[in-house]
Amino acid sequence: MSTGNINGVVYAYDEAGSGSPLLLIHAGIADRRMWDDIWSAFTARYRVIRLDLRGFGDTPLPDGPFVYADDAAELLKVLGIDRTTVIGVSMGGQVAIDMVIAYPELVEKLVVVAAGIDGWEYSDAMKAAWDLEEAAWESGDLDEVAWVNVRTWLDGPTRGPEALPVDLRQRVWEMQRKALDHDNDDARGGWATVSRRGRLATINAATLVMVGELDQPDFGEIARMLAAEIPGALFEEVPGVGHMPPMEAPTEFSRIVLNFLARS
């Protein structure tokens, strides 16, 4: 693990490999460890950086407002990187979108996986899942909050817990549970662009949009919308996979992304 002072916060990140740079931005139910299973495949070809966003993994969440994309851009500056590929999953995908809009000069290629987007009218099923999470939070059962997120995002709407390896579910639970311990009501994360959805047509980086076939339906619909509205974007649906393709299907994820990077 490396650390660096980024906008007043000691950020945790890892860096390995050589060649063109890649920045990996984790999901909101995970931290930089979610990339463990694809790490060697990517570092064999690229200079790869994976960070813990504020409030995740080994990066603290101090008081005050901040912008995820600004922190990511500052990390690149600290590392002497002028232009990079950015790969983000879920919340990290929306951070990646925010980053390419706010800092177009920094982002050469973009891979967005299972991202949310502002202004989306989420389904009753998604709202019900968030209500379950809130109820667990209000009861003070942080272990259950983490398990609700595992069931919602990793298991997804069509599978029970027995469908996935026990160790995979435990890994996601541990990352989410650690993030809950960072919670700080006085920290206010935000966005560099008021509406990412309203600026999709301005993205000029070569873009791949991915989603798992078994993800929450809202996220499949969002992925198709992103692919339609980002100029020239390619779209890939990963069969038999839910919200976390790099963890659930690392070999297939690596194949799709590395092929995209090689062709674009």
Sine and cosine of phi, psi and omega as CSV:
sin_phi,cos_phi,sin_psi,cos_psi,sin_omega,cos_omega
0.00,0.00,0.69,-0.72,0.14,-0.99
-0.93,-0.36,0.36,-0.93,0.08,-1.00
-0.72,-0.69,0.44,-0.90,0.05,-1.00
-0.46,-0.89,0.53,-0.85,0.03,-1.00
-0.99,0.14,0.94,-0.33,-0.06,-1.00
-0.88,-0.47,0.93,-0.36,-0.01,-1.00
0.77,0.64,0.67,0.75,0.08,-1.00
1.00,0.08,0.08,1.00,-0.01,-1.00
-0.84,-0.55,0.65,-0.76,0.06,-1.00
-0.99,0.14,0.98,-0.21,-0.04,-1.00
-1.00,0.08,0.62,-0.79,0.12,-0.99
-0.98,-0.17,0.69,-0.72,0.04,-1.00
-0.41,-0.91,0.28,-0.96,0.12,-0.99
-0.85,-0.52,0.52,-0.86,0.04,-1.00
-0.63,-0.78,0.73,-0.68,0.02,-1.00
-0.40,-0.91,0.31,-0.95,0.03,-1.00
1.00,0.07,0.02,-1.00,0.00,-1.00
-0.58,-0.81,0.30,-0.95,-0.03,-1.00
0.94,-0.35,-0.42,-0.91,0.00,-1.00
-0.89,0.45,0.62,-0.78,-0.07,-1.00
-0.99,0.17,0.53,-0.85,0.14,-0.99
-0.78,-0.63,0.72,-0.69,0.10,-1.00
-0.94,-0.35,0.83,-0.55,-0.02,-1.00
-0.97,-0.26,0.81,-0.58,-0.03,-1.00
-0.88,-0.47,0.87,-0.50,-0.16,-0.99
-0.97,0.24,0.21,-0.98,0.05,-1.00
-0.97,0.25,0.26,-0.96,0.00,-1.00
-0.96,0.27,-0.17,0.99,0.10,-0.99
-0.97,-0.23,0.28,0.96,-0.12,-0.99
-0.58,-0.81,-0.19,-0.98,0.16,-0.99
-0.55,-0.83,-0.27,-0.96,-0.15,-0.99
-0.90,0.43,-0.26,0.97,0.03,-1.00
-0.94,0.35,-0.27,0.96,0.01,-1.00
-0.89,0.45,-0.30,0.95,-0.02,-1.00
-1.00,-0.02,0.06,1.00,-0.08,-1.00
-0.80,0.60,-0.66,0.75,-0.15,-0.99
-0.97,0.22,-0.25,0.97,0.04,-1.00
-0.93,-0.37,-0.02,1.00,-0.14,-0.99
-0.85,0.53,-0.76,0.65,-0.07,-1.00
-0.92,0.38,-0.59,0.80,0.00,-1.00
-0.90,0.44,-0.59,0.81,-0.04,-1.00
-1.00,0.09,-0.65,0.76,-0.02,-1.00
-0.94,0.33,-0.30,0.95,0.08,-1.00
-0.93,0.37,-0.33,0.94,-0.08,-1.00
-0.85,-0.53,-0.35,0.94,-0.15,-0.99
-0.68,-0.73,0.28,-0.96,0.21,-0.98
-1.00,0.09,0.93,-0.36,-0.17,-0.98
-0.92,-0.39,0.73,-0.68,0.06,-1.00
-0.85,-0.52,0.78,-0.63,0.13,-0.99
-0.82,-0.58,0.74,-0.67,-0.08,-1.00
-0.87,-0.49,0.37,-0.93,0.25,-0.97
-0.99,-0.11,0.89,-0.45,0.09,-1.00
-0.89,0.46,0.27,-0.96,0.03,-1.00
-0.83,0.56,0.76,-0.65,0.03,-1.00
1.00,0.06,0.20,0.98,0.00,-1.00
-0.73,-0.68,0.56,-0.83,0.08,-1.00
0.83,0.56,-0.85,-0.52,-0.08,-1.00
-0.98,-0.22,0.25,0.97,0.04,-1.00
-0.96,-0.29,0.81,-0.59,-0.05,-1.00
-0.96,0.28,0.11,-0.99,0.00,-1.00
-0.77,-0.63,0.99,0.14,-0.04,-1.00
-0.97,0.25,0.18,-0.98,0.02,-1.00
-0.87,0.49,0.45,-0.89,0.17,-0.99
0.95,-0.30,0.20,-0.98,0.01,-1.00
-0.98,0.21,0.45,-0.89,0.09,-1.00
-0.36,-0.93,0.22,-0.98,0.01,-1.00
-0.79,-0.61,0.85,-0.52,-0.04,-1.00
-0.83,0.56,-0.71,0.70,-0.06,-1.00
-0.91,0.41,-0.57,0.82,0.04,-1.00
-0.90,0.43,-0.66,0.75,0.03,-1.00
-0.89,0.45,-0.69,0.72,0.00,-1.00
-0.89,0.45,-0.67,0.75,0.02,-1.00
-0.90,0.43,-0.63,0.78,0.01,-1.00
-0.93,0.38,-0.60,0.80,0.07,-1.00
-0.87,0.49,-0.68,0.73,0.05,-1.00
-0.86,0.51,-0.66,0.75,0.01,-1.00
-0.88,0.47,-0.70,0.72,0.01,-1.00
-0.87,0.49,-0.58,0.81,-0.02,-1.00
-1.00,0.06,0.02,1.00,0.04,-1.00
0.96,0.29,0.48,0.88,-0.03,-1.00
-0.98,-0.21,0.87,-0.49,-0.04,-1.00
-1.00,0.01,-0.43,0.90,-0.08,-1.00
-0.39,-0.92,0.64,-0.77,-0.14,-0.99
-0.48,-0.88,0.24,-0.97,0.30,-0.95
-1.00,0.00,0.66,-0.75,0.04,-1.00
-0.88,-0.48,0.78,-0.63,0.03,-1.00
-0.85,-0.52,0.86,-0.51,-0.02,-1.00
-0.73,-0.68,0.60,-0.80,-0.01,-1.00
-0.89,-0.45,0.73,-0.68,0.08,-1.00
0.84,0.54,-0.86,-0.52,0.06,-1.00
-0.83,0.56,-0.62,0.78,0.04,-1.00
-0.89,0.45,-0.48,0.87,0.08,-1.00
-0.93,0.38,-0.62,0.78,0.04,-1.00
-0.95,0.32,-0.57,0.82,0.12,-0.99
-0.88,0.48,-0.66,0.75,0.02,-1.00
-0.89,0.46,-0.65,0.76,0.05,-1.00
-0.89,0.45,-0.71,0.71,0.03,-1.00
-0.86,0.51,-0.64,0.77,-0.03,-1.00
-0.92,0.40,-0.69,0.72,-0.04,-1.00
-0.93,0.36,-0.48,0.88,0.04,-1.00
-0.97,0.23,-0.69,0.72,-0.05,-1.00
-0.98,0.21,-0.51,0.86,-0.06,-1.00
-0.76,-0.65,0.88,0.47,-0.08,-1.00
-0.87,0.49,-0.45,0.89,-0.02,-1.00
-0.94,0.33,-0.33,0.94,-0.04,-1.00
-1.00,0.03,-0.40,0.91,-0.20,-0.98
-0.94,-0.35,0.92,-0.38,0.03,-1.00
-1.00,0.07,-0.68,0.73,-0.02,-1.00
-0.70,-0.71,0.47,-0.88,-0.11,-0.99
-0.70,-0.72,0.76,-0.64,0.12,-0.99
-0.84,-0.54,0.89,-0.46,-0.06,-1.00
-0.91,-0.42,0.85,-0.52,-0.10,-1.00
-0.86,-0.52,0.87,-0.48,0.14,-0.99
0.80,0.60,0.68,0.73,-0.07,-1.00
-0.99,0.11,0.53,-0.85,0.25,-0.97
-1.00,0.10,0.03,-1.00,0.02,-1.00
-0.42,-0.91,0.51,-0.86,0.03,-1.00
-0.93,0.36,0.45,-0.89,0.08,-1.00
0.98,0.18,0.12,0.99,-0.01,-1.00
-1.00,0.08,0.69,-0.73,0.09,-1.00
-1.00,0.00,0.98,-0.19,-0.09,-1.00
-0.97,0.25,0.45,-0.90,-0.07,-1.00
-0.94,0.34,0.28,-0.96,0.08,-1.00
-0.88,0.48,-0.57,0.82,0.02,-1.00
-0.90,0.44,-0.66,0.75,0.04,-1.00
-0.92,0.39,-0.67,0.74,0.02,-1.00
-0.88,0.47,-0.60,0.80,0.03,-1.00
-0.91,0.42,-0.64,0.77,0.04,-1.00
-0.89,0.45,-0.67,0.74,0.03,-1.00
-0.92,0.39,-0.53,0.85,0.07,-1.00
-0.90,0.44,-0.64,0.77,0.05,-1.00
-0.89,0.46,-0.66,0.75,0.04,-1.00
-0.89,0.46,-0.70,0.72,-0.01,-1.00
-0.90,0.44,-0.63,0.77,0.02,-1.00
-0.89,0.46,-0.67,0.74,0.04,-1.00
-0.90,0.43,-0.63,0.78,0.03,-1.00
-0.89,0.45,-0.72,0.69,-0.02,-1.00
-0.90,0.44,-0.49,0.87,0.02,-1.00
-0.98,0.21,-0.19,0.98,-0.01,-1.00
0.99,0.12,0.17,0.99,-0.03,-1.00
-1.00,-0.06,1.00,0.08,-0.06,-1.00
-0.94,0.35,-0.49,0.87,0.09,-1.00
-0.87,0.49,-0.69,0.73,0.01,-1.00
-0.94,0.34,-0.58,0.82,0.09,-1.00
-0.82,0.57,-0.72,0.70,-0.01,-1.00
-0.90,0.43,-0.65,0.76,0.01,-1.00
-0.93,0.37,-0.59,0.81,0.09,-1.00
-0.84,0.54,-0.68,0.73,0.01,-1.00
-0.92,0.39,-0.60,0.80,0.08,-1.00
-0.88,0.48,-0.71,0.70,-0.02,-1.00
-0.92,0.40,-0.65,0.76,-0.04,-1.00
-0.93,0.37,-0.73,0.68,-0.21,-0.98
-0.99,-0.16,-0.68,0.73,-0.04,-1.00
-0.99,0.14,-0.79,0.61,0.03,-1.00
-0.92,0.40,-0.72,0.70,0.01,-1.00
0.99,0.14,-0.11,-0.99,-0.16,-0.99
-0.99,0.17,-0.21,0.98,-0.14,-0.99
-0.87,-0.49,-0.02,1.00,-0.08,-1.00
-0.82,-0.57,0.54,-0.84,0.16,-0.99
-1.00,-0.02,0.14,-0.99,-0.04,-1.00
-0.88,0.48,-0.43,0.90,-0.03,-1.00
-0.95,0.32,-0.21,0.98,-0.05,-1.00
-0.98,0.20,-0.26,0.96,-0.07,-1.00
-0.85,-0.52,0.45,-0.89,0.01,-1.00
-0.86,0.51,0.64,-0.77,-0.02,-1.00
-0.86,0.52,-0.66,0.76,-0.05,-1.00
-0.93,0.36,-0.52,0.86,0.05,-1.00
-0.92,0.39,-0.72,0.69,0.02,-1.00
-0.89,0.46,-0.63,0.77,0.00,-1.00
-0.91,0.41,-0.64,0.77,0.02,-1.00
-0.88,0.48,-0.71,0.71,0.01,-1.00
-0.92,0.40,-0.67,0.74,0.04,-1.00
-0.84,0.54,-0.71,0.71,-0.04,-1.00
-0.89,0.45,-0.66,0.76,0.03,-1.00
-0.92,0.40,-0.69,0.73,0.01,-1.00
-0.92,0.39,-0.65,0.76,-0.01,-1.00
-0.89,0.45,-0.62,0.78,0.03,-1.00
-0.91,0.42,-0.62,0.78,0.03,-1.00
-0.89,0.45,-0.60,0.80,0.00,-1.00
-0.89,0.45,-0.51,0.86,0.03,-1.00
-0.94,0.34,-0.32,0.95,0.05,-1.00
-0.99,0.12,-0.17,0.98,-0.17,-0.98
-0.77,0.64,0.68,-0.73,-0.05,-1.00
-0.50,-0.87,0.94,-0.34,-0.04,-1.00
-0.89,0.45,-0.33,0.95,-0.03,-1.00
-1.00,-0.02,0.03,1.00,0.11,-0.99
-0.98,-0.18,0.74,-0.67,-0.11,-0.99
-0.78,-0.62,0.99,-0.13,0.03,-1.00
-0.98,0.20,0.61,-0.79,-0.04,-1.00
-0.55,-0.83,-0.29,-0.96,-0.18,-0.98
-0.82,-0.58,0.53,-0.85,0.03,-1.00
-0.97,0.25,-0.48,0.88,0.03,-1.00
-0.89,-0.46,0.72,-0.70,-0.10,-1.00
-0.85,0.52,-0.68,0.73,0.03,-1.00
-0.74,-0.68,0.95,-0.30,0.10,-0.99
-0.91,0.42,-0.63,0.78,-0.03,-1.00
-0.88,0.48,-0.61,0.79,-0.02,-1.00
-0.96,0.29,-0.16,0.99,-0.06,-1.00
-0.89,-0.47,0.18,0.98,-0.06,-1.00
-0.85,0.52,-0.59,0.81,-0.05,-1.00
-0.93,0.38,-0.24,0.97,0.00,-1.00
-1.00,0.04,-0.13,0.99,-0.05,-1.00
-0.95,0.30,0.83,-0.56,-0.01,-1.00
-0.90,-0.44,0.10,0.99,0.09,-1.00
-0.97,0.24,0.57,-0.82,0.14,-0.99
-0.86,0.51,0.80,-0.60,-0.20,-0.98
-0.78,-0.63,0.67,-0.74,0.17,-0.99
-0.87,-0.49,0.79,-0.61,0.08,-1.00
-0.95,-0.32,0.78,-0.63,-0.02,-1.00
-0.81,-0.59,0.45,-0.89,0.12,-0.99
-0.40,-0.92,0.51,-0.86,0.08,-1.00
-0.99,0.16,0.61,-0.80,0.00,-1.00
-0.84,0.54,-0.55,0.84,-0.10,-0.99
-0.98,-0.20,0.27,0.96,0.07,-1.00
-0.93,0.36,0.18,-0.98,0.13,-0.99
-0.83,0.56,0.70,-0.71,-0.06,-1.00
-0.80,0.59,-0.59,0.81,0.03,-1.00
-0.83,0.56,-0.62,0.78,-0.09,-1.00
-0.98,0.21,-0.47,0.88,0.17,-0.99
-0.91,0.42,-0.66,0.75,0.02,-1.00
-0.92,0.39,-0.66,0.75,0.03,-1.00
-0.89,0.46,-0.69,0.73,0.00,-1.00
-0.86,0.51,-0.68,0.73,0.02,-1.00
-0.92,0.40,-0.60,0.80,0.06,-1.00
-0.91,0.42,-0.69,0.72,0.02,-1.00
-0.87,0.50,-0.70,0.71,-0.01,-1.00
-0.90,0.44,-0.53,0.85,0.01,-1.00
-0.97,0.24,-0.54,0.84,-0.14,-0.99
-0.99,-0.14,-0.37,0.93,0.08,-1.00
-0.99,0.11,0.85,-0.52,-0.10,-1.00
-0.83,0.56,0.81,-0.58,0.08,-1.00
0.96,0.28,0.13,0.99,-0.07,-1.00
-0.92,0.40,0.59,-0.80,0.13,-0.99
-1.00,-0.10,0.41,-0.91,-0.04,-1.00
-0.77,-0.64,0.70,-0.72,0.07,-1.00
-0.70,-0.72,0.80,-0.60,0.17,-0.99
-0.97,-0.24,0.81,-0.58,-0.06,-1.00
-1.00,0.00,0.90,-0.43,-0.07,-1.00
-0.90,0.44,0.63,-0.78,0.15,-0.99
0.93,0.36,0.31,0.95,-0.11,-0.99
-0.80,-0.60,0.53,-0.85,0.03,-1.00
-0.99,-0.10,-0.70,-0.72,-0.20,-0.98
-0.98,0.21,-0.28,0.96,-0.13,-0.99
-0.83,-0.55,0.91,0.40,-0.04,-1.00
-0.81,0.59,-0.63,0.77,-0.03,-1.00
-0.89,0.45,-0.43,0.91,0.01,-1.00
-1.00,-0.06,-0.63,0.78,-0.09,-1.00
-0.99,0.14,-0.54,0.84,-0.02,-1.00
-0.66,-0.76,0.91,0.42,-0.11,-0.99
-0.88,0.47,-0.58,0.81,-0.01,-1.00
-0.92,0.38,-0.72,0.70,0.00,-1.00
-0.93,0.37,-0.65,0.76,0.06,-1.00
-0.86,0.52,-0.74,0.67,-0.01,-1.00
-0.88,0.48,-0.67,0.74,-0.01,-1.00
-0.87,0.49,-0.75,0.67,-0.04,-1.00
-0.90,0.45,-0.74,0.68,-0.08,-1.00
-0.94,0.35,-0.70,0.72,-0.01,-1.00
-0.91,0.42,-0.59,0.81,0.09,-1.00
-0.90,0.44,-0.65,0.76,0.05,-1.00
-0.89,0.46,-0.72,0.70,-0.03,-1.00
-0.91,0.42,-0.53,0.85,-0.02,-1.00
-0.96,0.27,-0.46,0.89,-0.09,-1.00
-1.00,-0.08,-0.36,0.93,-0.15,-0.99
-0.98,-0.18,0.00,0.00,0.00,0.00
